[in-house]
Amino acid sequence: MSKKFIFFLILTLFCGNVLFAQGENLTLKVAVMGPGDQLYFWWGHIALVVEDSRAGTSRFFDYGLFSFDNDNFFYNFAFGRLLYSCGVSSTERNLSVYFNTNRDITVYTLDVPPELRQKVRDFAETNVLPDNRDYYYHHFRDNCSTRIRDIIDIATNGQFFEQYGQAPGRFTLRQHVRRHTWFSPAADWFLNFLMGQVIDRPITVWEDMFLPSEVGNRIEEFWYTDSDGVSRKLVTSVEVLNRAIDRPKVLDVPRKQWPRELAFSLVLSAIFGAFFFMQAKNMRSGRILAGLSVSLTSLFFGIAGVLLYFLNLFTNHDYTYQNANMLFCSPLLLAGVPFGIGYAFSKKADKFFIYALLSRILWLLTALGIFLSMAIKLLPWFYQQNLTDQMLMLPLSLLFALQPVGLKEITEKFLKGKKA
């Protein structure tokens, strides 16, 4: 055996022992934070914590960093090209922010062999390098939570994905979203209105873990087999550092939201319907209020239609694609704004007739679009869960299309105006 061979053998063993020793000094933890106040914090947050007893440090690897001050932030956000970053800083400083903003904080300590602790730390350190730290954010496929999920898979030599990669998830992506948005009717409706049927397909547990809380739940229950063939529980301890006070809870099971939207629409339709009845009794104020109700409703849903078509046709927000709401809520509804104003304020019978007829046709087409979007669900290719959107618009569209002031009365006024 040559001296050179012995030298390299000793060097290899020495380096291996150094790496092993470094790994022995490391502790891996996962910090899961609950929802915050702002909309983009409603789904919680997650980070990797690496403690080094030799260096006396605790480092917080955060994969959810962004800044409104970045170049073209809002433009890139609108088109679905939003850059997020990975960063590392003090654990104590970060956790104090979540304490001060009244958010849940739960820390999971992981039981991982030293060589895998070292591998995870090296991987995280590589992530935060200037050339690697930026990535294009995707709400469901690539975010702070999915990045930590993937790191857990590294820490378990692929066994995390092996167990959860094909296992059926609890809910669809839409149902997960609604578990977090239920307490804000406007935001809940608007976000779900804009998202298409791509988020209504069955998903796996692996995909469930776009949510930080789902990662926490899964790592707490997970067991894996180490290199010696020993079965090990991944999480050795769970520390609840803070519980939020007076914050809406995340639902365990999503609620049905369509009854609420239907009730709201029926109440609104009853109010607007009263304006039409006032008009039927030749009350000038009733006609004005009826016309303005058409205009305001058309304005609201017309703007919603503009955003819907924009996101579906011109952006990289792929979770807005294949949206059946486009069948009944389009930018064409903005035409109802001048129709309603003309309906309210036209003094000549012929103009009033035209505005009233055009308004009816516009909203009749909207109602037919709603019925079509319901009928296509009989086919296997269409499965969007958009009953909430349909129930919000259907009563209003039927009211404006079949308003109490009938075509007979409108025609009579039109003919009288012609004779005059």
N, C-alpha and C positions, 0 to 999 in steps of 0.2 A: 504494500500500500504506500503510495508516494506521499511525500510531505505536503505537496500542493493539494492533493485530495483531502488529506486530514484537515488542512487549514480551512478549505471551503466547507467541509462537514461541520467543523466547530463553529464557523461563521454563520452557517445556516441555522444550527441549533440555537445559537446565541440570539439571532434576530427573531426566531420563532418565540423564544422565551420572553424577549422584550415585548413583542406584540401581545403575547398572552398576559404578561404583567400589566400592560396598559389596559387591556380589556378587563382585567380584574378590578381595576380602579374605577371603572365606569358603571353608572346606574342609568338605565333607560326608563323614562316615564312618558306617559301620554296625558296631556292636560286637555280636558274638554270643558269648554265654556258655553253656557246657555245663551239664549237669545238676548239681544240688546234692544235699544230704543229705535234706532234707524232701520228702515226697511231692509237694507242690505245686511243687517245683523240679526234678522229674525230667525235665521237658520242655525245660529250658533257659530262657534269657532273651535279650532283644535290646533294643537302644536305638539312637537316632540321636545322633550326636556332631556338633556344629557348632563348628568352630574359627574364630575371628576374629583374623587376624594384626594388624589395626589396633588392636583393643582388648586383644590379648594374652590372650584367654580361650578356654577349651575347655569347652563346655557339653554336658551329658548329658541328653537328653530321654528320659524313662522313662515308658512307657505301662502299666507293670505294678505300680503302687503300691496297696497295700491295708494295712489295719491291723486286727488282732483287737480293738482297743479301740474301733472304730467302733460307733455305736449299733446294737443288735440284729444284730451281725455274724453270729452263728451261726444266728439265726432266718432272716435273709435268705439266708444260704448254703443252708440246708436247703430253702428254697422256690424257689431259683434266681433270686434277685433281688439278687445280690451286686454292690455298687458298687466299681469300680476307679477309679483316678485317673491323670492325666498330671501329671508334675512335671519340673522341671529343676534341676540342681545341677552341682557340679564333676565333670568327667570323672575327674580323678585320684583324687578321694575315692571315687567309685563303683567304679572298677577295682580299687582297693586292697582293697575288700571281697571281690571275687571272687578276687583273689590269695590272700587270707587264708583263704578257705573252700575252697581246693583245687578250683577250677573252671576248665575250659578257657576261654580268652579269645582270640578271633580278631577282628581289626579290618580292615574292608574300606574302602579309600579310593575315593571315587566320582569319576568324570570327568563333571562336569555343567557346562554353560555358566553364566556368572555370573548371568544373569537368572533361571535356574531355581534356582540356589543360594539367591538372595535370596527367591524364591517359597517354597521349602521352609522356609527359616528363619522367614519371616513366618507360614507356616501352623503351624509348631511353636509359635511364640510365642503364637499365638491359641489353640492347644489348651490351654495351661497356665494360661490366665486362669481366675479363680475360677468364672465362669459356664459355662465349657466343659470343665473338667478332668475331671469325673466322667462315667463311662459304665457301663452295665450289662454286666458281663463275660459272655462266652460262650466256653467252652473251645475250640470249633472255629470259630466265626464272627467273634468280636470279642474279640481279646485283644492282648497286647503285640506279638505277631508280625504279626497281620493289619494292625495300625495302621501298622507300619513298612513292610509290603508296599504299603499304599495310598500311603504317602509316596513310595516308589520310583516308583510309577506317576505321581505328580505330577511328579517329577524328570525323567521321560522323556516327558512330554506324552502319557500314556496308552498308550505303546507296550509297557509291561511287561504290562499286562492284555491288550492286543491279541495278544501272543505266547502268554501262558499261560492266558488266561481260559477257553479251550475245549480246550486240550491235555489229553489223558488223563493222570491222575496215576499214580504208580508203584504205590500201594497204596490200600486202603480206609482210612477213619479208624481202624477197629479195629486193622488191621494196623500202622498207625503207632503207635498206643498201645502195642501189644504189643512193638514194637521197644524201647520204653523201660521196660517193666515186667517183662520176662522174668526178671530176676534175683531177684524177690521173689514166690514162688509164691502166697502168701496175697493180696497186693495185686493181683497180676495176675488171679487168679481173681475176686476180689470186684468190682473195677472193671468187668471185662468182663461179669460176671454181671448187673450192674445196667443195662448199656447195651443198648438194643434194636437192631432191625434197621436203623434209620435210619442207623447208622454203618457199615453193610455195603454200601451202594450204591457204584458206581464214582464217583470224584471226579476233578476236574481238578487240574492242577499248581497253579493259583491257590488251590485249597482245601488242597492239600498244605502250603501255606505258613502254616498255623496253627502250624507248628513253626519256631522260630528257625533251626535248622540247615538247613531246606529253603530259607528265604529266603537264607541265606548261599550255598548251593549254586547257586541260580538267578541271583543277581546276579553271581556270579563268571563265569558262562558267557554272560551277556547282552550283546548288542550292540544299539545303537539308532541311529537317524538323526537328526542335529541339524537345526536350522533352515536350515543352509546345504546340506543334503543329504549331509553327510559321515557315513559310518558310524563309530561310536565304541564302543569297549569300555567298558562301564559302570564296571568295577572296574580301577583302575590299579595297585593294590598290595594285597597281603594280608599282614598282620603277625600271626604267632602269638605272643601275649604270654605265654601260660601254657598248660601241659599238665597236667591233673589226674593225680595219682599214686594208683594202687591204687583207682580208681573203676570200677564196672562200665561197660563200653562200651555205647553204643547200637548195636544190631544193624543191619547193612546190610539184612538180609532177616529178616522175623519168623520165629520158630520155630513149629512145630506144638506146641501145649501140651497137647492132649488125651491123648497117650500118658502123660504124667506124671500127669495127674489120674486116669486110668483105673488106672494102677499103684498109686497111693496108695489109691484106693477099694477095689481088690481086696485089698490088704494089710489095710486096716481091716476089710473084710468077713470076711476069714479069721480075724482076731482075735475079732470079735464072734460069728462062726459057732462058734468053739470054745466060747464061753460057752453057746450053745444046746445043743451036744453034751454039755457037762457037765450041763446041766439034764436032757437026755434020759436020762442015767444016774442021775437022781434025786439029783443033787448040789445042795443048797440054795444054795451059793455061786454055782453056774452060773446058777440062775434069777435071783438078785439081780443078777449082772453083766449078764445078758442084758437084763433089764428096764431097768437103768440105761443100757445102751448105746442102747436105743430112746429113752429120755427125752432123753439128751444130744444125740443126733443130731437128734431132733425139735425140740429147743430151738434148735440152731444154724440149721437150715434154716428153722424157723418165724420166727426173727428176721430172717433174710435175706429171707424172703417178705414180712414186714411192710414192710421198707425198699423192696423191689421194688414192691409195690403202692402205697405212699405216693408214691414218686418218679414212678410212671407216672400216677397218678390225681389227685394233689393239688398238684403243683409245676410250675414253669416249666422244669424240666430236660428239654427236648424230646428230647435224645439218649437218654433212658431210655424213650421211648415205643415202642409196637409191639413189646413184648418177649414172645417166645414162652415164656420161662422161667416166665411167670405160669401156664402150663398145668399145671405140675408142682411148682412151689415157691410155696406160698401161706401166708398166716397160719394156715390150718386145720391146718398141721403142728404148731402149738403144742399141739393137742389130744393129740398123741402123748406129751407130757410126763407128764400124769397117767395115761395109758394104760400107759406104761412103768413108772411107780412102782407102780401097782396090780398090774401083771404081776409085779413083783419081790417085793412084800411082802404080797399078799393071802393070807390063810390059809384062807379059805373057797373051796371048789371052784367055786361058782357065780360069785363075783366074779372069780376068776382066769379062768374061761371067758369072761366078758364082756370083760374088759380085753384078753385075748389075741385075741379075735375082732375087737374094734374096732381094735386096733393093726394087725392083718393087713389089714383093709379099708382103713384110712387109707393104708398104704404100698402096697397093691395099686393104689389109685387114683393114687398118685404115679407108680408104674411105668407105668401105662396112659397117664398124661399125658405122660411122657417119650416113649413110643412114638408118641403122637399128634403131639407136636412134631417128631418125625422124619418122620412120614408127610406132614405138610402141606407139607414142602419139595418135594414132587412138583409142587406148584402154583406158578405163576410169581410169585404175590403174597407168598410167604414164602421168605426167603433169609437169615435170621439165622444167623450163624456162631457157634452156641452148642454145638457138639459137646463142648467142654471142660466145660461145665456139665452136659450130659447124661451124660457119662462119669463124672463125679464122683458123681452121685446114683443112676445106674442100678443098679450092683451092690449098694449098700446098700438100696435100695428093694426089690429082688428078694429079698434075704436076709430082710428084716423081713416081707415078704409071704408068703414061702415057707419060713419058718424050719424047721429040722430037727425041732422038736417039732411033729408033725403035728396036724391037726384031730382025727384019730381018737383020739390019746392025750388031747388036751384034753377031747374029748367024753366019753371013758370016765371021766376024773377027775370031770367035771361030773356024770355020771349016778350014779357011786358016792357023790358028795357028797349027791345028792338022796335016794338010798336010805337013807343014814345018817340 
